[in-house]
Amino acid sequence: MKQPAIYIMSSQENGTLYTGVTSNLIKRVHEHKTLTNGFTGRHHCKMLVYYDLFEDMNAAISREKQIKGGSRIKKLRLINQFNPAWKDLYNKIV
C-alpha cells in the first residue's frame, strides 16, 4: 500500500498510543510489529487501531501534526469512532 497515510498504534485498548505518518502503511506497521527498538517496541504498541489515507504526503503530515497536537481524549474519540472494538486493523490492510 504505497500511499501517504497517518496511523495510530496502541499497546491495548485505551493503552499507550503512537501516532505516525508514512508513505507505505503495510511496511511501516509490519516494522512496528516486529522491531523491538524505539518507542513502539518499548511500549508494546503492536496494534494498528486507526489509519487514514491521503493523496499527498503534505496533507498526511499536516493531519499527523494536528492529531499529535491534540489531547489524548481527542485521539481516543477518533479511534472509538473509526474502530469502536479496538481491533488490530493490520489484517484489513494487507
C-alpha positions as CSV (number, residue, x, y, z in Angstrom):
1,M,0.0,0.0,0.0
2,K,2.3,2.7,-1.3
3,Q,0.2,5.8,-0.4
4,P,0.7,8.5,2.2
5,A,-1.1,7.6,5.4
6,I,-1.3,8.5,9.1
7,Y,-1.8,5.9,11.7
8,I,-2.2,5.2,15.4
9,M,-0.7,2.2,17.1
10,S,-1.7,1.1,20.5
11,S,-0.4,-1.4,23.2
12,Q,-4.0,-2.4,24.1
13,E,-7.5,-0.9,24.3
14,N,-7.1,2.5,25.9
15,G,-3.3,1.8,26.3
16,T,-0.2,3.7,25.1
17,L,-0.7,5.4,21.8
18,Y,1.8,6.2,19.0
19,T,0.8,8.4,16.1
20,G,2.9,8.3,12.9
21,V,3.0,9.2,9.2
22,T,4.3,7.0,6.3
23,S,4.3,6.5,2.6
24,N,3.9,2.8,2.9
25,L,1.4,1.8,5.7
26,I,1.8,-2.0,5.4
27,K,5.6,-1.9,5.6
28,R,5.6,0.6,8.4
29,V,3.1,-1.2,10.6
30,H,4.9,-4.5,10.0
31,E,8.1,-2.8,11.2
32,H,6.3,-1.7,14.4
33,K,5.0,-5.2,15.0
34,T,8.4,-6.9,14.5
35,L,11.0,-4.5,15.8
36,T,11.8,-4.0,19.4
37,N,13.7,-0.8,19.1
38,G,12.1,2.7,19.6
39,F,9.0,3.9,21.3
40,T,6.6,1.3,19.9
41,G,8.9,-1.5,20.8
42,R,9.5,-0.3,24.4
43,H,5.8,0.4,24.9
44,H,4.5,-2.7,23.0
45,C,2.4,-0.6,20.6
46,K,1.7,-3.5,18.2
47,M,-2.0,-2.9,17.3
48,L,-3.0,-0.7,14.4
49,V,-6.1,0.9,15.7
50,Y,-6.6,3.8,13.3
51,Y,-5.4,4.9,9.9
52,D,-6.3,7.4,7.2
53,L,-5.0,7.5,3.6
54,F,-4.1,10.7,1.7
55,E,-3.4,11.7,-1.9
56,D,-0.2,13.6,-1.0
57,M,2.4,13.5,1.8
58,N,2.0,17.2,2.7
59,A,-1.7,16.6,3.6
60,A,-0.8,13.5,5.6
61,I,2.0,15.4,7.6
62,S,-0.4,18.2,8.3
63,R,-3.0,15.8,9.7
64,E,-0.4,14.0,11.7
65,K,0.6,17.3,13.3
66,Q,-3.0,18.1,14.1
67,I,-3.6,14.7,15.8
68,K,-0.3,14.8,17.7
69,G,-1.1,18.4,18.9
70,G,-4.5,17.2,20.2
71,S,-5.3,15.8,23.6
72,R,-5.3,12.1,24.4
73,I,-9.1,12.3,24.8
74,K,-9.4,13.6,21.2
75,K,-7.2,10.6,20.0
76,L,-9.4,8.2,21.9
77,R,-12.5,9.7,20.4
78,L,-11.0,9.4,16.9
79,I,-10.2,5.7,17.5
80,N,-13.5,4.9,19.0
81,Q,-15.4,6.4,16.0
82,F,-13.2,4.6,13.5
83,N,-12.7,1.3,15.3
84,P,-15.0,1.0,18.3
85,A,-13.9,-2.6,19.1
86,W,-10.2,-1.6,19.1
87,K,-9.5,-4.5,16.8
88,D,-6.0,-4.7,15.2
89,L,-6.6,-3.5,11.7
90,Y,-3.4,-4.8,10.2
91,N,-5.1,-7.8,8.5
92,K,-7.6,-5.4,6.9
93,I,-4.8,-3.5,5.1
94,V,-2.6,-6.5,4.0
